Amino acid sequence: MKKWKGLLLTTMLAAVTLLASVPASTVFARMPEDPIGGSGGSGGSTGGTPSPSYIVETIPALTTEATWQSSNGGRYMYTRATLQRSGALAGQLDVVTRTKNNVKLTGFTGGVFLLLRSAEGAVIGVTDQQKFGVDGQWIGRYDRTDYWSWSFNPQVAAATAYIEIIQQHSAKELDDQVAYWQRTVCGNLDRLGLPKPPYGCPQ
C-alpha cells in the first residue's frame, strides 16, 4: 500500500513539473482580444478599411487691376476686381473703381466693364458697363471711388483664367463694345458647354 502511495505521489509531482515547463499558449486556448472601446461597438476596432476622406477642391480667387488715362492726362480711372472661383461665394465679382478729373472747368463720365476669359482666351463672361461722372476741379466733386459687384454662374467663374478690365471715357462706342462681347460670350459658352448668362443672349 505504501508502495502504491509513493508511486502515485511521484507521478503527480512529475506531471506538475511538466506543466510548469510547457508555455501556457500550448495548453490553454487563447482568448480573443477585446476591441478598443469594449464589445458591441462598430467603431472600436483598429482593423478593417478606414473610412474614406473627401477633399473639396478650392480654386483661389482671381484679382486684377488696371488704370486708364486720357491722352491729355486730365482724366483718370483705376479699377481693381476680385472674382471668387469656388466655395459658397463662387461667381461673385467685387469691384472698386476710382474716377478722377484734373480738368478745372469741365467734367466727364468714365465707363468700365469687365471680361472673363478662359485659359484659351475665349470671353466667357461680361459685365454691363458701369458709368461714373465727375465734375471739373473748380466746380464740384472731381474725385470719387465706387464699389460695385456682379454675379456669374459658378461654373463660368471656375473656368475663368484671367480678367480683362476695359475703361475709358463713356460713350456710345463703349456701349457697342459691351453688346458685341455679350453676343460673343453666348457663342463661346455654347462651344465650351457652360451655362448661359442669367440675362440671356442678345439676338
C-alpha positions in Angstrom: 0.0 0.0 0.0 2.8 2.4 0.9 4.4 1.4 -2.3 1.4 2.5 -4.4 1.0 5.8 -2.5 4.7 6.5 -3.1 4.3 5.8 -6.9 1.1 7.9 -7.1 2.9 10.9 -5.4 5.9 10.6 -7.7 3.6 10.6 -10.8 1.7 13.7 -9.6 5.0 15.6 -9.0 6.2 14.7 -12.4 3.0 15.9 -14.0 3.2 19.3 -12.2 6.8 19.7 -13.2 5.9 19.0 -16.8 3.1 21.5 -16.9 5.3 24.2 -15.4 7.9 23.8 -18.1 5.4 24.0 -21.0 4.3 27.5 -22.3 0.8 28.4 -21.4 -0.2 29.1 -25.0 0.2 25.4 -25.9 -2.0 24.3 -23.1 -4.8 26.8 -22.8 -6.9 28.2 -25.6 -6.1 31.9 -26.1 -9.0 34.3 -25.6 -9.6 36.8 -28.4 -8.7 40.3 -27.5 -11.5 42.7 -27.0 -11.6 45.6 -29.4 -10.8 49.0 -28.1 -13.8 50.7 -26.6 -15.5 47.4 -25.4 -17.6 44.9 -27.1 -20.6 45.6 -29.3 -19.4 48.9 -30.8 -18.9 49.3 -34.5 -16.2 51.9 -34.3 -13.8 50.4 -31.8 -11.9 48.0 -33.9 -8.4 49.0 -35.1 -8.6 46.8 -38.1 -10.5 47.0 -41.4 -10.6 49.6 -44.1 -10.5 53.3 -42.8 -13.4 55.5 -43.8 -12.8 57.5 -47.0 -11.9 61.2 -46.7 -13.3 63.6 -49.3 -11.2 66.6 -50.5 -13.1 69.5 -51.9 -11.0 71.4 -54.5 -10.5 75.0 -53.7 -9.7 77.4 -56.6 -8.0 80.6 -55.4 -9.8 83.9 -56.0 -8.7 85.8 -59.0 -7.7 89.5 -58.6 -6.6 92.0 -61.3 -6.3 95.8 -61.6 -5.9 98.3 -64.4 -5.6 102.1 -64.9 -6.6 104.4 -67.7 -5.7 108.0 -68.5 -6.9 110.3 -71.2 -4.4 111.4 -73.9 -4.0 114.8 -72.3 -3.6 113.3 -68.8 -6.6 115.2 -67.5 -8.9 112.2 -66.9 -8.0 109.1 -64.9 -9.6 105.8 -63.9 -8.4 102.9 -61.8 -10.3 99.6 -61.3 -9.5 96.6 -59.1 -11.6 93.4 -59.3 -11.7 90.1 -57.4 -13.6 87.0 -58.6 -14.4 84.2 -56.3 -14.0 80.9 -58.2 -15.0 78.3 -55.6 -16.8 78.0 -52.3 -20.0 79.5 -51.1 -19.3 82.8 -52.9 -18.3 81.3 -56.2 -19.3 83.5 -59.1 -19.2 86.8 -57.1 -17.2 89.6 -58.6 -16.3 92.5 -56.3 -15.0 95.7 -57.9 -13.7 99.1 -56.8 -13.4 101.9 -59.4 -11.9 105.3 -58.8 -12.7 108.1 -61.2 -10.7 111.4 -61.1 -10.7 114.6 -63.2 -7.8 117.0 -63.3 -9.5 119.4 -65.7 -10.5 122.7 -64.0 -13.9 123.6 -65.6 -15.3 120.6 -67.4 -16.3 117.2 -66.0 -16.5 113.8 -67.7 -18.2 110.4 -67.3 -16.0 107.4 -67.1 -17.1 103.9 -68.1 -15.9 100.5 -67.2 -16.8 96.9 -67.9 -15.0 93.6 -67.3 -14.4 90.5 -69.4 -13.8 87.0 -68.0 -11.5 84.9 -70.2 -10.8 81.1 -70.3 -7.3 79.7 -70.4 -7.6 79.6 -74.2 -8.5 83.4 -74.2 -12.2 82.9 -75.0 -14.5 85.5 -73.5 -17.0 83.6 -71.3 -18.4 86.4 -69.2 -19.0 90.1 -69.4 -20.5 92.7 -67.0 -22.7 95.6 -68.0 -20.9 99.0 -68.4 -20.7 101.0 -65.2 -20.7 104.8 -65.5 -19.3 107.3 -63.0 -19.4 111.0 -63.5 -17.1 113.7 -62.0 -17.1 117.5 -62.1 -14.3 119.9 -63.0 -11.9 120.6 -60.2 -13.2 124.2 -59.8 -16.9 123.1 -60.0 -17.6 120.3 -57.6 -16.8 116.7 -56.9 -13.9 115.7 -59.2 -12.6 112.5 -57.4 -14.8 109.6 -56.5 -14.4 105.9 -55.5 -17.3 103.4 -56.1 -17.8 99.9 -55.0 -19.9 97.6 -57.2 -20.4 93.9 -57.8 -21.6 91.4 -60.4 -22.6 87.7 -60.3 -21.6 85.0 -62.7 -22.6 81.3 -62.8 -20.2 79.4 -60.5 -19.2 77.0 -63.4 -18.2 80.0 -65.5 -16.2 81.5 -62.6 -14.4 78.2 -62.1 -13.4 78.2 -65.8 -12.1 81.7 -65.7 -8.3 82.0 -66.0 -8.0 85.8 -66.1 -10.0 89.1 -66.1 -9.7 91.9 -68.6 -10.7 95.4 -67.5 -11.9 97.9 -70.1 -12.3 101.5 -69.0 -12.3 104.9 -70.8 -14.5 108.0 -71.4 -18.0 106.7 -71.5 -19.6 107.0 -75.0 -21.8 105.0 -77.4 -18.7 103.2 -78.6 -18.2 101.6 -75.1 -21.9 100.5 -75.1 -21.4 99.0 -78.5 -18.4 97.1 -77.2 -20.4 95.6 -74.4 -23.2 94.5 -76.8 -20.6 92.9 -79.0 -19.0 90.9 -76.1 -22.4 89.8 -74.9 -23.1 88.2 -78.2 -19.6 86.7 -78.3 -20.0 85.2 -74.8 -23.1 83.3 -75.7 -21.4 81.6 -78.6 -18.3 80.7 -76.5 -20.4 79.3 -73.7 -22.2 77.0 -76.2 -18.9 75.8 -77.6 -17.5 75.1 -74.1 -20.7 73.5 -72.7 -21.0 76.2 -70.0 -24.4 77.6 -68.7 -25.8 80.7 -70.4 -25.8 84.0 -68.6 -28.9 84.9 -66.5 -29.6 88.0 -68.6 -30.0 85.7 -71.7 -28.3 86.1 -75.1 -28.9 89.1 -77.4 -30.1 88.3 -80.9 
